[in-house]
Amino acid sequence: MRHKGTIKNQLLVTLVSGLTVMILLSWWVVGMALRELTANYLEDRMDGEIASILAELSLDETDTVKLNEQHVDALFHHAFSGYYYQITLQGEGPIQSLRSQSLGDFSLQQPPIRPGETLRHWGIGPKKEPLLVLIKSITLRERQLIITVAENLTPIEEDLDHFLWMHGIVSLLILGLLTMIQVFAVKRAMRPIEEIREGVIQLMTGQISRLREDVPEEIKPVVEQINHLLLRLEQRLVRSRSTISNLAHAMKSPLTTLSQILRRGEQGLSDDHHLEMMNRLDSLQTLIDRELRRARMADQPVPGRFFNPEQALGMLARTLKNIHFQKKIEIDLDLPPGLSLPFDEEDMMELLGNLLDNACKWCQGQVRVSLTEEKSRCTLRVEDDGPGVEPEEVSHLTRRGVRLDEQRSGHGLGLTIVRETVEHYAGTIQFGRSHTLGGFLAEVSLPIRRVI
């Protein structure tokens, strides 16, 4: 996934968007809560007005409802005052209705209501003003008496709107202040990344050799990986220089000898001189092969391909069984399925090729290869059922230039290749006797460095 823009802008957009949504939600919740609280307060007051109206109601002998208006709040007597009541008597006989003088000829809407029930709803008044309407139904002489009281909400709505506007303005000011705080906080949080960028520039100009690791925990693994990469590059540079120096020094003596032989051999070379010259040339070829291989390992920036033990060792085992077909060797592979390791395949094939070839040469017919992975290390064991090596001889195997098979023909590099490959991956190698097969055991342990 490609990321457009800067991390700082993405953080600011996310934070400001979140703050804006939170303030808008708070503004809406406050408005709804205030309206509900106002409605509850007005309902309590209107319920008291219904009680006072009910106290002034009476029924005569003809079941006619009458109201003593002198004891009713005077606000109900002024036309369109915003305070209204309406009384309806339903049941057997004609429907009777009384309205406050403030209603004029206007009738309040009354939804269906059951006896003993109280309803609250929003209505429209005679001047199209918003009303809060409270309806209460009681049973009177087996008839249903419905008392409706309403109050104009316009003044309250105006006060609420004014309050919400003020609340909105204050919320915008708070949003602006919080945005400035977030901008400052994001810039401060991004400062370590800016310091890393400055550190990379200093690395490029040679002012420093490592990045500082006193950084926040979130980016510390990245800095550690960069420093690890710098260390590996420095080690490879040192190895490359050492390889060139070793190669130049090692070739100096054979070339001097060849030069002297050629100067003495103006009339032709004798057989002894010819043999010595060939030996010197063979020695030079061996030195060049070894040093060039070490240079390849030193200059290799990253593994060429991840090493798949199951696939690579299966192919290597079939090849070695064909080479040593006269022994009918059984090569047992104990490998975790689907395992992939961050090692160069060519390096591992060369290392394992030497160890397995040696095991196949000296075994009686059984070779075993096992690989285990624990935490950040993998351990590879190659063992056979051959004669093995005596304990006092094990120490000689780690000396420079010693071959696993001294009797092998050609100019192979023997244990030097194995040791240098293991050292290149900062691993360890041990030799001994196999407890299961009784022959030679070579155990290689390599650290696994996963890329973050």
JODAVEN-V798726 format. One record per residue. N is the residue number from 1. RES is the residue in one small letter. SS is DSSP state (~ for helix, > for strand, _ for the rest). Layout:
# JODAVEN-V798726
n->N res->RES ss->SS
n->N res->RES ss->SS
This chain:
# JODAVEN-V798726
n->1 res->m ss->_
n->2 res->r ss->_
n->3 res->h ss->_
n->4 res->k ss->_
n->5 res->g ss->_
n->6 res->t ss->_
n->7 res->i ss->~
n->8 res->k ss->~
n->9 res->n ss->~
n->10 res->q ss->~
n->11 res->l ss->~
n->12 res->l ss->~
n->13 res->v ss->~
n->14 res->t ss->~
n->15 res->l ss->~
n->16 res->v ss->~
n->17 res->s ss->~
n->18 res->g ss->~
n->19 res->l ss->~
n->20 res->t ss->~
n->21 res->v ss->~
n->22 res->m ss->~
n->23 res->i ss->~
n->24 res->l ss->~
n->25 res->l ss->~
n->26 res->s ss->~
n->27 res->w ss->~
n->28 res->w ss->~
n->29 res->v ss->~
n->30 res->v ss->~
n->31 res->g ss->~
n->32 res->m ss->~
n->33 res->a ss->~
n->34 res->l ss->~
n->35 res->r ss->~
n->36 res->e ss->~
n->37 res->l ss->~
n->38 res->t ss->~
n->39 res->a ss->~
n->40 res->n ss->~
n->41 res->y ss->~
n->42 res->l ss->~
n->43 res->e ss->~
n->44 res->d ss->~
n->45 res->r ss->~
n->46 res->m ss->~
n->47 res->d ss->~
n->48 res->g ss->~
n->49 res->e ss->~
n->50 res->i ss->~
n->51 res->a ss->~
n->52 res->s ss->~
n->53 res->i ss->~
n->54 res->l ss->~
n->55 res->a ss->~
n->56 res->e ss->_
n->57 res->l ss->>
n->58 res->s ss->>
n->59 res->l ss->>
n->60 res->d ss->_
n->61 res->e ss->_
n->62 res->t ss->_
n->63 res->d ss->_
n->64 res->t ss->_
n->65 res->v ss->>
n->66 res->k ss->>
n->67 res->l ss->>
n->68 res->n ss->_
n->69 res->e ss->~
n->70 res->q ss->~
n->71 res->h ss->~
n->72 res->v ss->_
n->73 res->d ss->_
n->74 res->a ss->~
n->75 res->l ss->~
n->76 res->f ss->~
n->77 res->h ss->~
n->78 res->h ss->_
n->79 res->a ss->_
n->80 res->f ss->_
n->81 res->s ss->_
n->82 res->g ss->_
n->83 res->y ss->>
n->84 res->y ss->>
n->85 res->y ss->>
n->86 res->q ss->>
n->87 res->i ss->>
n->88 res->t ss->>
n->89 res->l ss->>
n->90 res->q ss->>
n->91 res->g ss->_
n->92 res->e ss->_
n->93 res->g ss->_
n->94 res->p ss->_
n->95 res->i ss->_
n->96 res->q ss->>
n->97 res->s ss->>
n->98 res->l ss->>
n->99 res->r ss->>
n->100 res->s ss->_
n->101 res->q ss->~
n->102 res->s ss->~
n->103 res->l ss->~
n->104 res->g ss->_
n->105 res->d ss->_
n->106 res->f ss->_
n->107 res->s ss->_
n->108 res->l ss->_
n->109 res->q ss->_
n->110 res->q ss->_
n->111 res->p ss->_
n->112 res->p ss->_
n->113 res->i ss->_
n->114 res->r ss->_
n->115 res->p ss->_
n->116 res->g ss->_
n->117 res->e ss->_
n->118 res->t ss->>
n->119 res->l ss->>
n->120 res->r ss->>
n->121 res->h ss->>
n->122 res->w ss->>
n->123 res->g ss->>
n->124 res->i ss->>
n->125 res->g ss->_
n->126 res->p ss->_
n->127 res->k ss->_
n->128 res->k ss->_
n->129 res->e ss->_
n->130 res->p ss->>
n->131 res->l ss->>
n->132 res->l ss->>
n->133 res->v ss->>
n->134 res->l ss->>
n->135 res->i ss->>
n->136 res->k ss->>
n->137 res->s ss->>
n->138 res->i ss->>
n->139 res->t ss->>
n->140 res->l ss->>
n->141 res->r ss->_
n->142 res->e ss->_
n->143 res->r ss->>
n->144 res->q ss->>
n->145 res->l ss->>
n->146 res->i ss->>
n->147 res->i ss->>
n->148 res->t ss->>
n->149 res->v ss->>
n->150 res->a ss->>
n->151 res->e ss->>
n->152 res->n ss->>
n->153 res->l ss->_
n->154 res->t ss->~
n->155 res->p ss->~
n->156 res->i ss->~
n->157 res->e ss->~
n->158 res->e ss->~
n->159 res->d ss->~
n->160 res->l ss->~
n->161 res->d ss->~
n->162 res->h ss->~
n->163 res->f ss->~
n->164 res->l ss->~
n->165 res->w ss->~
n->166 res->m ss->~
n->167 res->h ss->~
n->168 res->g ss->~
n->169 res->i ss->~
n->170 res->v ss->~
n->171 res->s ss->~
n->172 res->l ss->~
n->173 res->l ss->~
n->174 res->i ss->~
n->175 res->l ss->~
n->176 res->g ss->~
n->177 res->l ss->~
n->178 res->l ss->~
n->179 res->t ss->~
n->180 res->m ss->~
n->181 res->i ss->~
n->182 res->q ss->~
n->183 res->v ss->~
n->184 res->f ss->~
n->185 res->a ss->~
n->186 res->v ss->~
n->187 res->k ss->~
n->188 res->r ss->~
n->189 res->a ss->~
n->190 res->m ss->~
n->191 res->r ss->~
n->192 res->p ss->~
n->193 res->i ss->~
n->194 res->e ss->~
n->195 res->e ss->~
n->196 res->i ss->~
n->197 res->r ss->~
n->198 res->e ss->~
n->199 res->g ss->~
n->200 res->v ss->~
n->201 res->i ss->~
n->202 res->q ss->~
n->203 res->l ss->~
n->204 res->m ss->~
n->205 res->t ss->~
n->206 res->g ss->_
n->207 res->q ss->_
n->208 res->i ss->_
n->209 res->s ss->_
n->210 res->r ss->_
n->211 res->l ss->_
n->212 res->r ss->_
n->213 res->e ss->_
n->214 res->d ss->_
n->215 res->v ss->_
n->216 res->p ss->_
n->217 res->e ss->~
n->218 res->e ss->~
n->219 res->i ss->~
n->220 res->k ss->~
n->221 res->p ss->~
n->222 res->v ss->~
n->223 res->v ss->~
n->224 res->e ss->~
n->225 res->q ss->~
n->226 res->i ss->~
n->227 res->n ss->~
n->228 res->h ss->~
n->229 res->l ss->~
n->230 res->l ss->~
n->231 res->l ss->~
n->232 res->r ss->~
n->233 res->l ss->~
n->234 res->e ss->~
n->235 res->q ss->~
n->236 res->r ss->~
n->237 res->l ss->~
n->238 res->v ss->~
n->239 res->r ss->~
n->240 res->s ss->~
n->241 res->r ss->~
n->242 res->s ss->~
n->243 res->t ss->~
n->244 res->i ss->~
n->245 res->s ss->~
n->246 res->n ss->~
n->247 res->l ss->~
n->248 res->a ss->~
n->249 res->h ss->~
n->250 res->a ss->~
n->251 res->m ss->~
n->252 res->k ss->~
n->253 res->s ss->~
n->254 res->p ss->~
n->255 res->l ss->~
n->256 res->t ss->~
n->257 res->t ss->~
n->258 res->l ss->~
n->259 res->s ss->~
n->260 res->q ss->~
n->261 res->i ss->~
n->262 res->l ss->~
n->263 res->r ss->~
n->264 res->r ss->~
n->265 res->g ss->_
n->266 res->e ss->_
n->267 res->q ss->_
n->268 res->g ss->_
n->269 res->l ss->_
n->270 res->s ss->_
n->271 res->d ss->~
n->272 res->d ss->~
n->273 res->h ss->~
n->274 res->h ss->~
n->275 res->l ss->~
n->276 res->e ss->~
n->277 res->m ss->~
n->278 res->m ss->~
n->279 res->n ss->~
n->280 res->r ss->~
n->281 res->l ss->~
n->282 res->d ss->~
n->283 res->s ss->~
n->284 res->l ss->~
n->285 res->q ss->~
n->286 res->t ss->~
n->287 res->l ss->~
n->288 res->i ss->~
n->289 res->d ss->~
n->290 res->r ss->~
n->291 res->e ss->~
n->292 res->l ss->~
n->293 res->r ss->~
n->294 res->r ss->~
n->295 res->a ss->~
n->296 res->r ss->~
n->297 res->m ss->~
n->298 res->a ss->~
n->299 res->d ss->~
n->300 res->q ss->_
n->301 res->p ss->_
n->302 res->v ss->_
n->303 res->p ss->_
n->304 res->g ss->_
n->305 res->r ss->_
n->306 res->f ss->_
n->307 res->f ss->>
n->308 res->n ss->_
n->309 res->p ss->~
n->310 res->e ss->~
n->311 res->q ss->~
n->312 res->a ss->~
n->313 res->l ss->~
n->314 res->g ss->~
n->315 res->m ss->~
n->316 res->l ss->~
n->317 res->a ss->~
n->318 res->r ss->~
n->319 res->t ss->~
n->320 res->l ss->~
n->321 res->k ss->~
n->322 res->n ss->~
n->323 res->i ss->~
n->324 res->h ss->_
n->325 res->f ss->~
n->326 res->q ss->~
n->327 res->k ss->~
n->328 res->k ss->_
n->329 res->i ss->_
n->330 res->e ss->>
n->331 res->i ss->>
n->332 res->d ss->>
n->333 res->l ss->>
n->334 res->d ss->>
n->335 res->l ss->_
n->336 res->p ss->_
n->337 res->p ss->_
n->338 res->g ss->_
n->339 res->l ss->_
n->340 res->s ss->_
n->341 res->l ss->>
n->342 res->p ss->_
n->343 res->f ss->_
n->344 res->d ss->_
n->345 res->e ss->~
n->346 res->e ss->~
n->347 res->d ss->~
n->348 res->m ss->~
n->349 res->m ss->~
n->350 res->e ss->~
n->351 res->l ss->~
n->352 res->l ss->~
n->353 res->g ss->~
n->354 res->n ss->~
n->355 res->l ss->~
n->356 res->l ss->~
n->357 res->d ss->~
n->358 res->n ss->~
n->359 res->a ss->~
n->360 res->c ss->~
n->361 res->k ss->~
n->362 res->w ss->~
n->363 res->c ss->_
n->364 res->q ss->_
n->365 res->g ss->_
n->366 res->q ss->>
n->367 res->v ss->>
n->368 res->r ss->>
n->369 res->v ss->>
n->370 res->s ss->>
n->371 res->l ss->>
n->372 res->t ss->>
n->373 res->e ss->>
n->374 res->e ss->>
n->375 res->k ss->_
n->376 res->s ss->_
n->377 res->r ss->>
n->378 res->c ss->>
n->379 res->t ss->>
n->380 res->l ss->>
n->381 res->r ss->>
n->382 res->v ss->>
n->383 res->e ss->>
n->384 res->d ss->>
n->385 res->d ss->_
n->386 res->g ss->_
n->387 res->p ss->_
n->388 res->g ss->_
n->389 res->v ss->_
n->390 res->e ss->_
n->391 res->p ss->~
n->392 res->e ss->~
n->393 res->e ss->~
n->394 res->v ss->~
n->395 res->s ss->~
n->396 res->h ss->~
n->397 res->l ss->~
n->398 res->t ss->_
n->399 res->r ss->_
n->400 res->r ss->_
n->401 res->g ss->_
n->402 res->v ss->_
n->403 res->r ss->_
n->404 res->l ss->_
n->405 res->d ss->_
n->406 res->e ss->_
n->407 res->q ss->_
n->408 res->r ss->_
n->409 res->s ss->_
n->410 res->g ss->_
n->411 res->h ss->_
n->412 res->g ss->_
n->413 res->l ss->_
n->414 res->g ss->_
n->415 res->l ss->~
n->416 res->t ss->~
n->417 res->i ss->~
n->418 res->v ss->~
n->419 res->r ss->~
n->420 res->e ss->~
n->421 res->t ss->~
n->422 res->v ss->~
n->423 res->e ss->~
n->424 res->h ss->~
n->425 res->y ss->_
n->426 res->a ss->_
n->427 res->g ss->_
n->428 res->t ss->>
n->429 res->i ss->>
n->430 res->q ss->>
n->431 res->f ss->>
n->432 res->g ss->>
n->433 res->r ss->>
n->434 res->s ss->_
n->435 res->h ss->_
n->436 res->t ss->_
n->437 res->l ss->_
n->438 res->g ss->_
n->439 res->g ss->_
n->440 res->f ss->>
n->441 res->l ss->>
n->442 res->a ss->>
n->443 res->e ss->>
n->444 res->v ss->>
n->445 res->s ss->>
n->446 res->l ss->>
n->447 res->p ss->>
n->448 res->i ss->_
n->449 res->r ss->_
n->450 res->r ss->_
n->451 res->v ss->_
n->452 res->i ss->_
